[in-house]
C-alpha cells in the first residue's frame, strides 16, 4: 500500500536525446536516494500546469515523483514499500 507524502524534494535529472528527461536521484528529508529504474511515467494537466509523474525505484522501494512544469518544482507524492 502506498503512503501519501506530498513533500517538496530536490531532484537531479538527466536530459537525453530529443530533450527526453529522466530523474537520476532525489533528496528527501536530508537523505539522497539514487534512482535505479523508472517503472512508469505519465503527464496530466491540472489547471494551467502540466504535471509530469515518474514512478521510480531505488531497488528497495517505489516512489512517485512529480514535476510541476509551470512552477518548476518537484514533489514526492507517494512511497510504497516493495515486499
N, C-alpha and C positions, 0 to 999 in steps of 0.2 A: 504494500500500500504506500502511496506517495504522500509525503508530508509537505504541506504548503509552507513556503518560506517567504517569498516576495520581499527580498532584501537586495539592495544595490550592491553590485560587485565590480571589481576591476577585472577586465578580460584582455588577454593578449591574443591577437588574431593574425592569421597569415592570409595574404592575398595572392591568389594564383592566377593562372591563365584566364583571360576573359573577365578579370575582376572578381572571380569567384572567391568568397571569403569563408574561412573556417576558424572557429576558436581553437587555440592551442593550449591555453591554460587560463585559470582564473584564481583570484584571491577572494576568499570568503572567511570572515571572522579571523583575520590575520594569518590564515593558512593558505598556502599555494597548492592548487590541485592541477596536476598535469593530465590533460585530456588524451586518452589513448585511443579513442574512437568516437565517431559521430554515428549514432544509431538511426536518427531520423531528423529531418528539418522541414520547416514549412513557414509560410508567411501569411499574415492576416492584416486586414485594415481595421483600425479602431479609431473612429473619428477621422481626423486628417493624418494620423500617424500610421505608418506601416511597421508592424512588429514582426521581427524575424526570430523564429523559435528554433532552438537546437537542443535535441536530446543527446546528451553526451555521457561518456563513462570514463572513469579513471581506472577501470579494471576491478573496482570494488563496489561502487555504487553508480546509480543513474542520476543525472542532474538535468533539469530543464533550464537552459539559459535563454534569455530573451533580450534582443537588441531593439530598443525603441529608435527607429530610423529618423524620427523627427527631432527628438531631444539628444540623440546620440549617447544614450546611457544604457548600461547593461543591468539586468536583474537576474537573480537566481529565483526562479519561480517555484520549483519543486525539487525534492530529493526523494529517491526511492532506494532502499537497500536491496542489493541482489542477494538472493538466497541460494 
